[in-house]
């Protein structure tokens, strides 16, 4: 009889464990749905965030001036001057400057750092600023 009693208790314990597991798994999809809805809410709020500006296209604005990419001889002269002042650098873009200089060249120096080279109307390098997404603090 003791064996039968132990067997019955073990069966009841097993049934309770299985039943509890079933309850837990039944509750799980409800929790998953709650998680999904909060995830979709945060996803929808991030979809309204503006995409980052394509740095290669210029377009930075300051002082009522929109910087535009340089072309032709002007682009060549700015590129040549910036590379002469920074041997081994790579040009990202060259454009007019909206913040004081006539022209600027956004470069990646040979050591991998980003910089902006500022030039005057005679294509003379007046300064170089290291750092930021395009070289300067505002790109």
Backbone torsions as a table, in degrees:
resi	resn	phi	psi	omega
1	UNK	NA	-36.2	178.8
2	UNK	-61.4	-39.2	179.3
3	UNK	-64.6	-40.8	179.3
4	UNK	-65.1	-41.0	179.7
5	UNK	-64.6	-44.7	178.4
6	UNK	-62.1	-40.0	179.8
7	UNK	-65.0	-40.1	179.8
8	UNK	-66.9	-42.9	179.1
9	UNK	-64.3	-42.1	178.4
10	UNK	-62.6	-39.5	178.9
11	UNK	-64.9	-43.1	178.2
12	UNK	-63.4	-41.5	178.4
13	UNK	-63.2	-41.7	178.4
14	UNK	-64.0	-44.1	179.2
15	UNK	-62.5	-40.1	178.8
16	UNK	-65.2	-41.0	179.4
17	UNK	-64.9	-42.8	179.3
18	UNK	-66.6	-43.3	179.2
19	UNK	-62.9	-41.7	177.4
20	UNK	-63.6	-38.7	177.3
21	UNK	-64.9	-37.9	178.6
22	UNK	-66.1	-40.2	177.3
23	UNK	-63.7	-42.1	179.6
24	UNK	-63.8	-42.0	-180.0
25	UNK	-71.4	-29.9	176.0
26	UNK	-68.3	-34.8	179.4
27	UNK	-75.6	-27.4	-176.9
28	UNK	-59.5	-48.1	179.1
29	UNK	-60.8	-34.0	177.6
30	UNK	-63.8	-41.9	177.7
31	UNK	-66.0	-39.0	179.9
32	UNK	-63.2	-38.8	178.9
33	UNK	-64.6	-39.6	178.0
34	UNK	-62.9	-43.2	179.0
35	UNK	-63.4	-42.1	-179.7
36	UNK	-62.2	-41.3	-177.7
37	UNK	-67.3	-37.0	178.0
38	UNK	-69.9	-33.6	177.2
39	UNK	-66.3	-42.1	-179.3
40	UNK	-68.0	-30.0	176.7
41	UNK	-66.9	-44.2	179.7
42	UNK	-69.0	-31.6	177.4
43	UNK	-66.6	-40.3	-178.7
44	UNK	-68.1	-32.1	179.0
45	UNK	-72.1	-30.7	178.6
46	UNK	-77.9	-21.2	-179.9
47	UNK	-71.3	-17.8	177.9
48	UNK	-86.2	-7.1	178.5
49	UNK	-70.0	137.2	-178.5
50	UNK	-70.2	138.5	178.6
51	UNK	-67.2	147.0	179.3
52	UNK	-64.1	149.5	-179.9
53	UNK	-68.6	140.2	176.7
54	UNK	-77.0	105.2	-175.5
55	UNK	-58.4	-28.8	-176.9
56	UNK	-71.5	-12.7	-177.5
57	UNK	-99.6	1.8	-179.8
58	UNK	68.1	-151.6	174.8
59	UNK	97.4	5.3	176.3
60	UNK	-61.7	141.1	179.5
61	UNK	-119.1	137.8	174.8
62	UNK	-161.2	147.1	177.1
63	UNK	54.3	32.4	179.6
64	UNK	74.2	10.9	-178.9
65	UNK	-116.3	135.0	173.8
66	UNK	-102.6	123.3	178.7
67	UNK	-69.3	139.1	178.7
68	UNK	-125.7	149.1	179.4
69	UNK	-65.5	142.8	177.9
70	UNK	-87.0	152.4	178.0
71	UNK	-136.0	170.5	172.7
72	UNK	61.3	-144.7	-177.5
73	UNK	-60.0	-38.3	-179.2
74	UNK	-61.9	-46.3	178.6
75	UNK	-60.9	-40.9	-179.8
76	UNK	-64.6	-43.6	-178.8
77	UNK	-66.8	-40.9	178.3
78	UNK	-66.2	-44.4	178.4
79	UNK	-59.4	-48.9	-178.7
80	UNK	-60.5	-43.1	-179.2
81	UNK	-67.2	-42.6	-179.5
82	UNK	-64.9	-40.9	179.7
83	UNK	-71.8	-32.9	177.1
84	UNK	-65.4	-35.4	179.8
85	UNK	-81.2	-15.9	-177.5
86	UNK	-137.7	73.0	-177.8
87	UNK	-55.2	135.7	178.2
88	UNK	85.2	-1.0	-179.6
89	UNK	-76.7	163.0	175.4
90	UNK	-117.4	133.0	178.8
91	UNK	-80.5	129.5	172.0
92	UNK	-89.6	-49.0	177.3
93	UNK	-165.0	157.3	174.0
94	UNK	-125.5	140.4	-175.4
95	UNK	-156.8	167.9	171.8
96	UNK	-69.5	161.3	-178.5
97	UNK	-108.8	136.3	-179.1
98	UNK	-95.9	2.3	-172.5
99	UNK	-127.9	31.5	172.4
100	UNK	129.4	-45.5	178.3
101	UNK	-81.2	169.6	176.8
102	UNK	-81.6	-44.9	-177.8
103	UNK	-131.3	162.2	171.9
104	UNK	-145.4	148.5	176.6
105	UNK	-123.3	123.7	176.0
106	UNK	-91.1	124.6	-174.0
107	UNK	-131.0	164.7	166.1
108	UNK	-117.5	117.2	-178.2
109	UNK	-67.6	166.5	-178.4
110	UNK	-62.0	-22.8	177.8
111	UNK	-89.0	3.3	176.4
112	UNK	94.9	-7.3	179.0
113	UNK	-79.2	148.4	177.9
114	UNK	-89.7	148.8	179.8
115	UNK	-153.4	160.1	173.1
116	UNK	-120.4	125.7	179.1
117	UNK	-101.1	125.1	-179.0
118	UNK	-102.3	137.8	-177.8
119	UNK	-130.7	153.4	176.1
120	UNK	-91.1	-175.1	-176.9
121	UNK	-66.5	-18.2	178.0
122	UNK	-92.6	9.5	179.9
123	UNK	65.6	30.2	175.7
124	UNK	-97.6	131.7	178.5
125	UNK	-68.2	124.7	179.5
126	UNK	-101.2	-28.5	176.9
127	UNK	-168.5	164.7	175.1
128	UNK	-134.5	131.1	-179.7
129	UNK	-116.4	125.8	-177.8
130	UNK	-98.7	140.7	174.6
131	UNK	113.4	177.2	178.6
132	UNK	76.4	170.9	-176.5
133	UNK	-64.2	-35.4	179.3
134	UNK	-115.9	6.7	179.8
135	UNK	128.3	-57.2	-179.8
136	UNK	-89.3	179.9	-176.9
137	UNK	-65.2	-23.9	179.6
138	UNK	-113.3	1.6	178.5
139	UNK	87.0	NA	NA
